[in-house]
Structure formats: structure tokens, C-alpha cells
Amino acid sequence: MASELDRTRLDARTRALLEGPIPSTLLRLATPNVLVMLIQASVGLIETYFIGKLGTDALAGVTLVFPVLMLMQMMSAGAMGGGISSAVARALGAGRRADADALASHALVIGVVFGLGFTLAVLGGGPWLYAAMGGRGASLAAALTYSNVIFSAAVMVWLFNSLANVIRGSGSMLVPAIVTSAGALVLIPLSPCLIFGWGPFPRLGVAGGAVAVMVYYLVGTITLMLYLRSRRSVVHLSAGVLTLRWALFRDILRVGIVAALVTITTNLTIAITTGLVGRLGPAAIAGYGTGARLEYLLVPLVFGLGSPLVALIGTNIGAGQRERALRAAWTGAAIATGLAEAIGLAAAMAPRAWLMLFNTDPVMLDAGSRYLHAVGPFYGFFGLGMALYFASQGVGQVLWALLANLARLAIATIGGWLALHSSGNLSHVFLAMSAALTVFGLINAAAVAGGAWFGPTRWPVLRRAYAVVRD
């Protein structure tokens, strides 16, 4: 644990993570983050609304791309980004300021490499993937048009999220929130202008929304780089620090790679289920995809809480305060579970209020309503599992989160396939997804409660953790 003399030399933001009351500190950090994640998710929904005006084929095409796009977003912001935040937080908690600064440069390198990897993979494999997911004719053409624009500039998405997570790892959630919010104010009017050709802008159709998103990420990346070069930042990005060290890459990648596998299995679950539903036609794909967007909406919401959870737990792990880190994990899990369950129950009770924002096709509404009726009430388990996944990133141990996600993938895909081929009932496919979410949440909770992070079960610690959550 850092000595008292060392503590006095820490930045005030770092000391607050080590000494402040856990619930209030977590909520203070999470509030701007949750708000900005809501704004970011809303931007995607608004874009979907305008694309829906182009017809069912355009909406189905974007729905096919959405799991792949969210894979990149979740991997860059939540998985590898979590590894970056965790490494920075642990370095600052241990008083290793020079390593924290150097991690910023290493994060940039990781962003470039993984961004280029996504560009090559999706541009080369996109036609096969979207066809395998059920894309045909006009819907497949729309998917390829949107996908090619987005993934040609994948490096911008990776750089933006890598830099944002360097800043979040230092305990500053406000700067990424401001940059994202300001970008949204520009992106919301720019997207329909480019889709429909309003004013002086060209009519780009489906590609217009993708172009607007890429402009947003380019400007945002430049802004975050300038902040990290300023004196206001706890961590500093120095142009003169070009020496790369494997030890620092390892500190990021040992969390980020396993977390990336978690992200892949999460999105693979959605993609495979989309493929099953796709056998019933484009309208069914659009309905399921629109309903499942609510689940994807939970990801940025929980990320809004999970990102400060990574910083809070990682800083305390770096300082040797394991019990405080464990109490923070259960506090965050309780908040995320309640938030996700409230949203899921509301959607299950009034699914058409959500679905009709995007389209009114009867088949689409039927498929989306079945999904929300079956899966919505189990969203609380999704929130529980995701919060403890982020907490595991802060600790630097995410193996159990990966196992939980593999169990979810197996139950959702095998159970869904069996349901579709035995009864042909779409609702039974969605029941398999509900069971998968339940198992995902419970495995993560059982692992943490069973002492997977720090060895044998520490029941006195757990009692104090539950006391903090209850109070």
C-alpha cells in the first residue's frame, strides 16, 4: 500500500478514488459518464430513425451491420479500453506517474493496430458475413454501403476510445463526456443532412449516416489528443516518448485481450441469433434488431457506470486496498442491476412504444414485441454480469467473465437453434436468450462472491460490502 508520504504527492483526483466514500464517489464519477453514454446511444437511435425513413430494406441493412459495429465499439471502448483504463489506474494508484504517462503512447499504438485490423477484416469478409446473417438483395446492398464507409475509418474509432480511456483511467470522466456531448450536438443535425441531402449537403442515403459518424470521431480524436498534451491532464501524452516497452503493452493486453474475447462472444450471440431470425425474412430481422437495440442501449449505460468502476477499483488495487475494491464492485453491481431491470421491465410492458419509433411494419412489430416480452424482464442479470465484468477489469482478472459469456453464447445459440427447429416458434428462441442472460449474471456474481479475485472466500469482507450497498 502507498505510504502516507506518497499519498500527499498524488493528484487530488487519485486521492479521492483511494479515500472518498465509495457510493458517492462512484455516483459522482458515473453521472457525467452515464449522461454522455445516453447521448451517444441516442445519436445512434436518431440515425436509425432517419434511416428507417428510407424503407425496410435500408433499416434491415443497417441492422445487419449493427452487431459488427457494436463489436468494434465495445471492444475499443469497453474491452481493450478497459485494459487501458485499468493499467493507467493501477499505475497511478501505485504512484508510478512515469509509467502512467508512457501508457498513453502505448494506447495509441494499440488503437492504430487494432483499427487497421478491423478495416481489413470487415472490408474483406463483410459480404459473406452479412449474407450469412440473412442479408439479401437491397438489404444486403444497404448493409455493404453503410459498412464500407464506417470500417474504412475504423482507426478513428479505436484512437478516440483509446485516448478517452487513458483519461478515464486517471479518474477524469468529465472531459470525455464534454467531448462526446459537443460532438453529438454537431452529429445529430449533420446525419440527416447527409442522408437526405438537405441544404448544401449531397444526398448520400444510407452512407450519409456513416460519413457523419466518422467526422465526429476524427474531430473528437484530435480534441482528446490536445487535452492529453495540456497541463490539465493527470496523464500526459508526450510526443518525445517514443520508446515502447513490452511490459506496458502486457499490462494493457493481459486484461484487454481476454476482455475482447468477452466482447466477441457477446456480439457473436447477437449475430447468431440474428441469423436464426433472418430465416423469417427482412421484416423479422428489422424487428428483432430494433428490439435488441435496447439491450445494446444497456451496454453504454452500464459502461457509463463501469468505466469509473474500473478507475476506482484499479486505483485501489494499485494501492493495495483490496477490501475497498471489493466493496466498490458490489456497490456498482447493485446500481447496474437495478437500472437494467427497470429498463427491461418497462420495455416488456410496452414494447410497441419503443418499436414504433423506428417502423410500423406488422411483422417487424410482432418479432420485436416477442423479443422484449421474453427477454426484457431478465435485463437485470445482464446489468449484474456487465458491472462485475468491468469490476474484474479494474482488478485485472477477467477469466471468469469470459467463462460466463461463453456459457451465455452456448445457451443462447444452441437453445435458440433447437427451439427454432423443433417448434419453429420465435418466442422459444427468445426464451433461450433469457436463460442465457440469467446464467451470465449468476456466474459472474458467484465467481466474485466465491473469492475468484483474491483467493479463498472472504466472508467478513463480503458482509461489509453488502452493508455498504444496503446503506
C-alpha positions as a Python dict, from the first residue, in 0.01 Angstrom:
ca = {
    (1, 'M'): (0, 0, 0),
    (2, 'A'): (121, 352, -75),
    (3, 'S'): (267, 529, 226),
    (4, 'E'): (114, 844, 372),
    (5, 'L'): (405, 1045, 231),
    (6, 'D'): (337, 901, -114),
    (7, 'R'): (-34, 985, -78),
    (8, 'T'): (41, 1354, -31),
    (9, 'R'): (214, 1356, -369),
    (10, 'L'): (-79, 1206, -554),
    (11, 'D'): (-314, 1416, -764),
    (12, 'A'): (-633, 1515, -579),
    (13, 'R'): (-839, 1310, -825),
    (14, 'T'): (-635, 1000, -743),
    (15, 'R'): (-663, 1056, -367),
    (16, 'A'): (-1041, 1083, -400),
    (17, 'L'): (-1051, 735, -555),
    (18, 'L'): (-845, 599, -267),
    (19, 'E'): (-1013, 776, 24),
    (20, 'G'): (-1358, 911, -71),
    (21, 'P'): (-1686, 739, 28),
    (22, 'I'): (-1747, 463, -225),
    (23, 'P'): (-2116, 519, -317),
    (24, 'S'): (-2090, 898, -352),
    (25, 'T'): (-1754, 880, -532),
    (26, 'L'): (-1886, 622, -777),
    (27, 'L'): (-2207, 815, -846),
    (28, 'R'): (-2018, 1143, -884),
    (29, 'L'): (-1791, 988, -1145),
    (30, 'A'): (-2067, 790, -1313),
    (31, 'T'): (-2320, 1072, -1351),
    (32, 'P'): (-2147, 1259, -1638),
    (33, 'N'): (-2042, 928, -1789),
    (34, 'V'): (-2394, 782, -1786),
    (35, 'L'): (-2536, 1103, -1930),
    (36, 'V'): (-2285, 1109, -2211),
    (37, 'M'): (-2341, 740, -2285),
    (38, 'L'): (-2713, 812, -2309),
    (39, 'I'): (-2639, 1093, -2551),
    (40, 'Q'): (-2411, 871, -2756),
    (41, 'A'): (-2668, 592, -2767),
    (42, 'S'): (-2940, 843, -2857),
    (43, 'V'): (-2735, 960, -3153),
    (44, 'G'): (-2733, 605, -3289),
    (45, 'L'): (-3106, 573, -3235),
    (46, 'I'): (-3173, 904, -3409),
    (47, 'E'): (-2964, 789, -3703),
    (48, 'T'): (-3167, 466, -3712),
    (49, 'Y'): (-3488, 671, -3709),
    (50, 'F'): (-3381, 867, -4017),
    (51, 'I'): (-3251, 560, -4199),
    (52, 'G'): (-3585, 392, -4127),
    (53, 'K'): (-3745, 663, -4342),
    (54, 'L'): (-3553, 519, -4638),
    (55, 'G'): (-3753, 195, -4613),
    (56, 'T'): (-3746, -152, -4456),
    (57, 'D'): (-3453, -271, -4670),
    (58, 'A'): (-3233, 18, -4556),
    (59, 'L'): (-3331, -44, -4193),
    (60, 'A'): (-3263, -417, -4229),
    (61, 'G'): (-2925, -342, -4391),
    (62, 'V'): (-2810, -119, -4106),
    (63, 'T'): (-2941, -378, -3857),
    (64, 'L'): (-2710, -636, -4015),
    (65, 'V'): (-2409, -407, -3970),
    (66, 'F'): (-2503, -304, -3618),
    (67, 'P'): (-2367, -614, -3434),
    (68, 'V'): (-2031, -576, -3610),
    (69, 'L'): (-2018, -202, -3539),
    (70, 'M'): (-2106, -261, -3176),
    (71, 'L'): (-1838, -529, -3160),
    (72, 'M'): (-1583, -266, -3259),
    (73, 'Q'): (-1729, -6, -3023),
    (74, 'M'): (-1744, -244, -2729),
    (75, 'M'): (-1401, -387, -2797),
    (76, 'S'): (-1231, -48, -2834),
    (77, 'A'): (-1417, 131, -2554),
    (78, 'G'): (-1514, -142, -2309),
    (79, 'A'): (-1268, -429, -2363),
    (80, 'M'): (-929, -300, -2474),
    (81, 'G'): (-1034, 40, -2343),
    (82, 'G'): (-1098, -122, -2006),
    (83, 'G'): (-750, -272, -2018),
    (84, 'I'): (-608, 75, -2084),
    (85, 'S'): (-807, 236, -1802),
    (86, 'S'): (-716, -43, -1562),
    (87, 'A'): (-343, -19, -1641),
    (88, 'V'): (-342, 361, -1603),
    (89, 'A'): (-543, 347, -1278),
    (90, 'R'): (-320, 81, -1122),
    (91, 'A'): (-8, 276, -1220),
    (92, 'L'): (-142, 596, -1064),
    (93, 'G'): (-261, 414, -751),
    (94, 'A'): (89, 274, -704),
    (95, 'G'): (247, 619, -758),
    (96, 'R'): (406, 525, -1094),
    (97, 'R'): (339, 851, -1278),
    (98, 'A'): (603, 796, -1548),
    (99, 'D'): (451, 460, -1639),
    (100, 'A'): (103, 615, -1649),
    (101, 'D'): (228, 877, -1898),
    (102, 'A'): (401, 613, -2110),
    (103, 'L'): (83, 403, -2118),
    (104, 'A'): (-85, 682, -2318),
    (105, 'S'): (161, 632, -2606),
    (106, 'H'): (118, 257, -2589),
    (107, 'A'): (-260, 302, -2604),
    (108, 'L'): (-221, 498, -2929),
    (109, 'V'): (-20, 216, -3086),
    (110, 'I'): (-281, -39, -2981),
    (111, 'G'): (-557, 178, -3130),
    (112, 'V'): (-383, 202, -3468),
    (113, 'V'): (-303, -170, -3490),
    (114, 'F'): (-648, -294, -3391),
    (115, 'G'): (-822, -28, -3603),
    (116, 'L'): (-638, -138, -3915),
    (117, 'G'): (-716, -498, -3830),
    (118, 'F'): (-1088, -423, -3821),
    (119, 'T'): (-1070, -238, -4153),
    (120, 'L'): (-904, -530, -4332),
    (121, 'A'): (-1127, -794, -4174),
    (122, 'V'): (-1463, -628, -4236),
    (123, 'L'): (-1394, -493, -4583),
    (124, 'G'): (-1277, -839, -4687),
    (125, 'G'): (-1532, -1053, -4504),
    (126, 'G'): (-1833, -821, -4487),
    (127, 'P'): (-2018, -952, -4795),
    (128, 'W'): (-2002, -1312, -4669),
    (129, 'L'): (-2089, -1219, -4310),
    (130, 'Y'): (-2395, -1008, -4391),
    (131, 'A'): (-2524, -1268, -4636),
    (132, 'A'): (-2480, -1538, -4370),
    (133, 'M'): (-2683, -1323, -4129),
    (134, 'G'): (-2974, -1314, -4374),
    (135, 'G'): (-2896, -1018, -4600),
    (136, 'R'): (-3043, -1046, -4947),
    (137, 'G'): (-3084, -811, -5242),
    (138, 'A'): (-3147, -450, -5142),
    (139, 'S'): (-3092, -513, -4770),
    (140, 'L'): (-2750, -668, -4838),
    (141, 'A'): (-2657, -377, -5068),
    (142, 'A'): (-2754, -126, -4797),
    (143, 'A'): (-2551, -320, -4540),
    (144, 'L'): (-2239, -317, -4757),
    (145, 'T'): (-2273, 52, -4838),
    (146, 'Y'): (-2300, 151, -4472),
    (147, 'S'): (-2034, -96, -4358),
    (148, 'N'): (-1769, 1, -4613),
    (149, 'V'): (-1782, 368, -4510),
    (150, 'I'): (-1774, 301, -4135),
    (151, 'F'): (-1498, 43, -4136),
    (152, 'S'): (-1274, 224, -4384),
    (153, 'A'): (-1209, 469, -4099),
    (154, 'A'): (-1210, 220, -3811),
    (155, 'V'): (-877, 358, -3685),
    (156, 'M'): (-1055, 680, -3583),
    (157, 'V'): (-1297, 489, -3361),
    (158, 'W'): (-1013, 299, -3196),
    (159, 'L'): (-798, 607, -3139),
    (160, 'F'): (-1089, 802, -2992),
    (161, 'N'): (-1182, 529, -2746),
    (162, 'S'): (-821, 451, -2654),
    (163, 'L'): (-747, 812, -2566),
    (164, 'A'): (-1077, 855, -2383),
    (165, 'N'): (-994, 554, -2165),
    (166, 'V'): (-650, 690, -2081),
    (167, 'I'): (-828, 994, -1942),
    (168, 'R'): (-1094, 787, -1764),
    (169, 'G'): (-825, 573, -1605),
    (170, 'S'): (-689, 886, -1439),
    (171, 'G'): (-1026, 938, -1269),
    (172, 'S'): (-1147, 1214, -1502),
    (173, 'M'): (-1484, 1129, -1657),
    (174, 'L'): (-1586, 1486, -1736),
    (175, 'V'): (-1351, 1556, -2029),
    (176, 'P'): (-1457, 1257, -2243),
    (177, 'A'): (-1817, 1342, -2153),
    (178, 'I'): (-1781, 1700, -2274),
    (179, 'V'): (-1611, 1596, -2598),
    (180, 'T'): (-1878, 1333, -2671),
    (181, 'S'): (-2166, 1569, -2589),
    (182, 'A'): (-2027, 1851, -2802),
    (183, 'G'): (-1977, 1610, -3091),
    (184, 'A'): (-2335, 1486, -3058),
    (185, 'L'): (-2466, 1841, -3095),
    (186, 'V'): (-2300, 1851, -3437),
    (187, 'L'): (-2366, 1491, -3535),
    (188, 'I'): (-2744, 1494, -3479),
    (189, 'P'): (-2818, 1757, -3748),
    (190, 'L'): (-2530, 1650, -3975),
    (191, 'S'): (-2652, 1290, -4010),
    (192, 'P'): (-2995, 1363, -4168),
    (193, 'C'): (-2842, 1638, -4379),
    (194, 'L'): (-2609, 1386, -4540),
    (195, 'I'): (-2871, 1108, -4557),
    (196, 'F'): (-3138, 1318, -4732),
    (197, 'G'): (-2926, 1591, -4892),
    (198, 'W'): (-3070, 1885, -4701),
    (199, 'G'): (-2934, 2229, -4775),
    (200, 'P'): (-2591, 2236, -4940),
    (201, 'F'): (-2513, 1874, -4848),
    (202, 'P'): (-2517, 1588, -5102),
    (203, 'R'): (-2779, 1314, -5071),
    (204, 'L'): (-2575, 1009, -4966),
    (205, 'G'): (-2858, 785, -4844),
    (206, 'V'): (-2750, 511, -4605),
    (207, 'A'): (-2384, 613, -4643),
    (208, 'G'): (-2463, 963, -4513),
    (209, 'G'): (-2511, 847, -4157),
    (210, 'A'): (-2179, 662, -4167),
    (211, 'V'): (-1993, 966, -4302),
    (212, 'A'): (-2133, 1185, -4023),
    (213, 'V'): (-2018, 937, -3758),
    (214, 'M'): (-1665, 928, -3898),
    (215, 'V'): (-1642, 1309, -3897),
    (216, 'Y'): (-1741, 1301, -3530),
    (217, 'Y'): (-1468, 1053, -3438),
    (218, 'L'): (-1200, 1241, -3630),
    (219, 'V'): (-1268, 1573, -3457),
    (220, 'G'): (-1308, 1401, -3120),
    (221, 'T'): (-974, 1221, -3151),
    (222, 'I'): (-791, 1546, -3223),
    (223, 'T'): (-958, 1713, -2925),
    (224, 'L'): (-862, 1434, -2682),
    (225, 'M'): (-501, 1439, -2802),
    (226, 'L'): (-480, 1812, -2739),
    (227, 'Y'): (-617, 1765, -2387),
    (228, 'L'): (-364, 1493, -2305),
    (229, 'R'): (-91, 1732, -2418),
    (230, 'S'): (-214, 2006, -2182),
    (231, 'R'): (-125, 2068, -1818),
    (232, 'R'): (-480, 1997, -1703),
    (233, 'S'): (-449, 1626, -1768),
    (234, 'V'): (-331, 1394, -1489),
    (235, 'V'): (-170, 1172, -1755),
    (236, 'H'): (39, 1342, -2024),
    (237, 'L'): (86, 1231, -2383),
    (238, 'S'): (439, 1333, -2481),
    (239, 'A'): (548, 1343, -2843),
    (240, 'G'): (903, 1282, -2726),
    (241, 'V'): (824, 950, -2556),
    (242, 'L'): (862, 704, -2844),
    (243, 'T'): (1027, 415, -2658),
    (244, 'L'): (787, 125, -2641),
    (245, 'R'): (808, -131, -2361),
    (246, 'W'): (660, -478, -2375),
    (247, 'A'): (591, -467, -2001),
    (248, 'L'): (344, -180, -2053),
    (249, 'F'): (180, -347, -2352),
    (250, 'R'): (145, -661, -2140),
    (251, 'D'): (-16, -461, -1860),
    (252, 'I'): (-288, -348, -2102),
    (253, 'L'): (-321, -662, -2313),
    (254, 'R'): (-346, -916, -2031),
    (255, 'V'): (-678, -753, -1943),
    (256, 'G'): (-775, -621, -2286),
    (257, 'I'): (-730, -944, -2484),
    (258, 'V'): (-942, -1156, -2253),
    (259, 'A'): (-1199, -874, -2229),
    (260, 'A'): (-1201, -859, -2609),
    (261, 'L'): (-1293, -1228, -2616),
    (262, 'V'): (-1582, -1144, -2382),
    (263, 'T'): (-1693, -875, -2625),
    (264, 'I'): (-1663, -1110, -2923),
    (265, 'T'): (-1880, -1374, -2759),
    (266, 'T'): (-2138, -1110, -2660),
    (267, 'N'): (-2172, -987, -3016),
    (268, 'L'): (-2147, -1335, -3161),
    (269, 'T'): (-2452, -1425, -2956),
    (270, 'I'): (-2647, -1138, -3114),
    (271, 'A'): (-2513, -1212, -3462),
    (272, 'I'): (-2603, -1583, -3450),
    (273, 'T'): (-2948, -1509, -3314),
    (274, 'T'): (-2992, -1251, -3590),
    (275, 'G'): (-2903, -1524, -3839),
    (276, 'L'): (-3168, -1755, -3691),
    (277, 'V'): (-3431, -1484, -3705),
    (278, 'G'): (-3314, -1390, -4054),
    (279, 'R'): (-3467, -1709, -4192),
    (280, 'L'): (-3806, -1547, -4141),
    (281, 'G'): (-3729, -1251, -4371),
    (282, 'P'): (-3607, -887, -4363),
    (283, 'A'): (-3902, -758, -4159),
    (284, 'A'): (-3832, -1013, -3885),
    (285, 'I'): (-3463, -915, -3886),
    (286, 'A'): (-3560, -550, -3855),
    (287, 'G'): (-3799, -626, -3568),
    (288, 'Y'): (-3556, -836, -3369),
    (289, 'G'): (-3269, -596, -3440),
    (290, 'T'): (-3474, -295, -3330),
    (291, 'G'): (-3580, -474, -3012),
    (292, 'A'): (-3226, -593, -2942),
    (293, 'R'): (-3101, -236, -2977),
    (294, 'L'): (-3249, -179, -2633),
    (295, 'E'): (-3009, -442, -2499),
    (296, 'Y'): (-2727, -267, -2679),
    (297, 'L'): (-2850, 57, -2520),
    (298, 'L'): (-2785, -104, -2181),
    (299, 'V'): (-2420, -154, -2277),
    (300, 'P'): (-2333, 218, -2289),
    (301, 'L'): (-2549, 276, -1981),
    (302, 'V'): (-2363, 12, -1781),
    (303, 'F'): (-2039, 132, -1938),
    (304, 'G'): (-2121, 475, -1801),
    (305, 'L'): (-2108, 317, -1457),
    (306, 'G'): (-1845, 55, -1540),
    (307, 'S'): (-1578, 293, -1664),
    (308, 'P'): (-1549, 483, -1332),
    (309, 'L'): (-1575, 144, -1160),
    (310, 'V'): (-1260, 35, -1347),
    (311, 'A'): (-1079, 353, -1240),
    (312, 'L'): (-1197, 329, -878),
    (313, 'I'): (-1115, -39, -837),
    (314, 'G'): (-792, -26, -1038),
    (315, 'T'): (-655, 265, -837),
    (316, 'N'): (-730, 86, -511),
    (317, 'I'): (-576, -238, -637),
    (318, 'G'): (-261, -43, -729),
    (319, 'A'): (-252, 99, -377),
    (320, 'G'): (-307, -243, -218),
    (321, 'Q'): (-660, -169, -89),
    (322, 'R'): (-830, -495, -189),
    (323, 'E'): (-1120, -481, 54),
    (324, 'R'): (-1217, -134, -60),
    (325, 'A'): (-1201, -254, -423),
    (326, 'L'): (-1437, -542, -342),
    (327, 'R'): (-1686, -312, -171),
    (328, 'A'): (-1681, -85, -476),
    (329, 'A'): (-1754, -382, -702),
    (330, 'W'): (-2070, -484, -515),
    (331, 'T'): (-2188, -125, -492),
    (332, 'G'): (-2158, -82, -868),
    (333, 'A'): (-2322, -419, -933),
    (334, 'A'): (-2626, -326, -722),
    (335, 'I'): (-2674, 3, -908),
    (336, 'A'): (-2633, -155, -1253),
    (337, 'T'): (-2874, -440, -1175),
    (338, 'G'): (-3148, -202, -1064),
    (339, 'L'): (-3102, 27, -1364),
    (340, 'A'): (-3105, -253, -1623),
    (341, 'E'): (-3402, -430, -1465),
    (342, 'A'): (-3610, -111, -1460),
    (343, 'I'): (-3549, -58, -1832),
    (344, 'G'): (-3621, -421, -1916),
    (345, 'L'): (-3950, -430, -1728),
    (346, 'A'): (-4065, -105, -1889),
    (347, 'A'): (-3986, -241, -2236),
    (348, 'A'): (-4163, -571, -2165),
    (349, 'M'): (-4478, -391, -2055),
    (350, 'A'): (-4493, -153, -2352),
    (351, 'P'): (-4276, -291, -2636),
    (352, 'R'): (-4454, -111, -2918),
    (353, 'A'): (-4382, 227, -2762),
    (354, 'W'): (-4017, 153, -2841),
    (355, 'L'): (-4053, -34, -3169),
    (356, 'M'): (-4288, 211, -3341),
    (357, 'L'): (-4027, 484, -3310),
    (358, 'F'): (-3849, 315, -3599),
    (359, 'N'): (-4104, 135, -3818),
    (360, 'T'): (-4467, 21, -3827),
    (361, 'D'): (-4439, -296, -4035),
    (362, 'P'): (-4666, -556, -3863),
    (363, 'V'): (-4414, -841, -3893),
    (364, 'M'): (-4139, -620, -3756),
    (365, 'L'): (-4357, -515, -3462),
    (366, 'D'): (-4451, -876, -3387),
    (367, 'A'): (-4090, -1002, -3382),
    (368, 'G'): (-3968, -709, -3174),
    (369, 'S'): (-4254, -742, -2925),
    (370, 'R'): (-4188, -1112, -2875),
    (371, 'Y'): (-3823, -1038, -2803),
    (372, 'L'): (-3896, -766, -2546),
    (373, 'H'): (-4171, -969, -2375),
    (374, 'A'): (-3939, -1266, -2333),
    (375, 'V'): (-3600, -1107, -2265),
    (376, 'G'): (-3677, -767, -2110),
    (377, 'P'): (-3760, -898, -1759),
    (378, 'F'): (-3415, -1060, -1742),
    (379, 'Y'): (-3214, -747, -1825),
    (380, 'G'): (-3124, -713, -1455),
    (381, 'F'): (-2899, -1018, -1484),
    (382, 'F'): (-2731, -855, -1782),
    (383, 'G'): (-2662, -542, -1574),
    (384, 'L'): (-2528, -755, -1287),
    (385, 'G'): (-2293, -951, -1511),
    (386, 'M'): (-2169, -649, -1704),
    (387, 'A'): (-2096, -444, -1390),
    (388, 'L'): (-1891, -727, -1238),
    (389, 'Y'): (-1717, -770, -1574),
    (390, 'F'): (-1600, -408, -1559),
    (391, 'A'): (-1505, -453, -1195),
    (392, 'S'): (-1296, -755, -1297),
    (393, 'Q'): (-1113, -536, -1546),
    (394, 'G'): (-1018, -299, -1265),
    (395, 'V'): (-879, -590, -1065),
    (396, 'G'): (-700, -722, -1373),
    (397, 'Q'): (-870, -1065, -1368),
    (398, 'V'): (-1139, -1128, -1628),
    (399, 'L'): (-1122, -1504, -1685),
    (400, 'W'): (-1449, -1577, -1503),
    (401, 'A'): (-1624, -1305, -1704),
    (402, 'L'): (-1511, -1482, -2021),
    (403, 'L'): (-1640, -1818, -1894),
    (404, 'A'): (-1974, -1659, -1807),
    (405, 'N'): (-2003, -1515, -2156),
    (406, 'L'): (-1914, -1846, -2318),
    (407, 'A'): (-2194, -2006, -2118),
    (408, 'R'): (-2431, -1735, -2240),
    (409, 'L'): (-2324, -1795, -2601),
    (410, 'A'): (-2375, -2171, -2574),
    (411, 'I'): (-2720, -2147, -2416),
    (412, 'A'): (-2849, -1874, -2649),
    (413, 'T'): (-2725, -2027, -2974),
    (414, 'I'): (-2776, -2399, -2910),
    (415, 'G'): (-3102, -2343, -2725),
    (416, 'G'): (-3223, -2099, -2991),
    (417, 'W'): (-3138, -2338, -3275),
    (418, 'L'): (-3314, -2627, -3104),
    (419, 'A'): (-3620, -2412, -3036),
    (420, 'L'): (-3641, -2290, -3394),
    (421, 'H'): (-3603, -2635, -3546),
    (422, 'S'): (-3824, -2821, -3301),
    (423, 'S'): (-4118, -2583, -3275),
    (424, 'G'): (-4049, -2307, -3528),
    (425, 'N'): (-4168, -2062, -3262),
    (426, 'L'): (-3970, -1739, -3249),
    (427, 'S'): (-4075, -1679, -2888),
    (428, 'H'): (-3900, -2001, -2784),
    (429, 'V'): (-3576, -1871, -2938),
    (430, 'F'): (-3604, -1563, -2721),
    (431, 'L'): (-3671, -1772, -2409),
    (432, 'A'): (-3335, -1938, -2467),
    (433, 'M'): (-3180, -1590, -2473),
    (434, 'S'): (-3347, -1510, -2140),
    (435, 'A'): (-3197, -1820, -1981),
    (436, 'A'): (-2858, -1724, -2125),
    (437, 'L'): (-2869, -1376, -1967),
    (438, 'T'): (-2963, -1527, -1630),
    (439, 'V'): (-2669, -1767, -1635),
    (440, 'F'): (-2433, -1488, -1744),
    (441, 'G'): (-2520, -1271, -1446),
    (442, 'L'): (-2521, -1551, -1190),
    (443, 'I'): (-2183, -1697, -1293),
    (444, 'N'): (-2015, -1357, -1262),
    (445, 'A'): (-2174, -1296, -922),
    (446, 'A'): (-2088, -1644, -793),
    (447, 'A'): (-1725, -1606, -904),
    (448, 'V'): (-1675, -1275, -723),
    (449, 'A'): (-1865, -1391, -414),
    (450, 'G'): (-1663, -1712, -412),
    (451, 'G'): (-1332, -1527, -391),
    (452, 'A'): (-1214, -1565, -754),
    (453, 'W'): (-1023, -1235, -738),
    (454, 'F'): (-822, -1268, -419),
    (455, 'G'): (-815, -1638, -332),
    (456, 'P'): (-1032, -1804, -64),
    (457, 'T'): (-1371, -1655, 16),
    (458, 'R'): (-1354, -1354, 248),
    (459, 'W'): (-1696, -1365, 408),
    (460, 'P'): (-1628, -1081, 659),
    (461, 'V'): (-1533, -862, 365),
    (462, 'L'): (-1848, -962, 179),
    (463, 'R'): (-2064, -878, 480),
    (464, 'R'): (-1914, -530, 492),
    (465, 'A'): (-1964, -499, 116),
    (466, 'Y'): (-2332, -585, 142),
    (467, 'A'): (-2365, -343, 434),
    (468, 'V'): (-2230, -62, 217),
    (469, 'V'): (-2472, -147, -64),
    (470, 'R'): (-2766, -170, 178),
    (471, 'D'): (-2685, 161, 349),
}
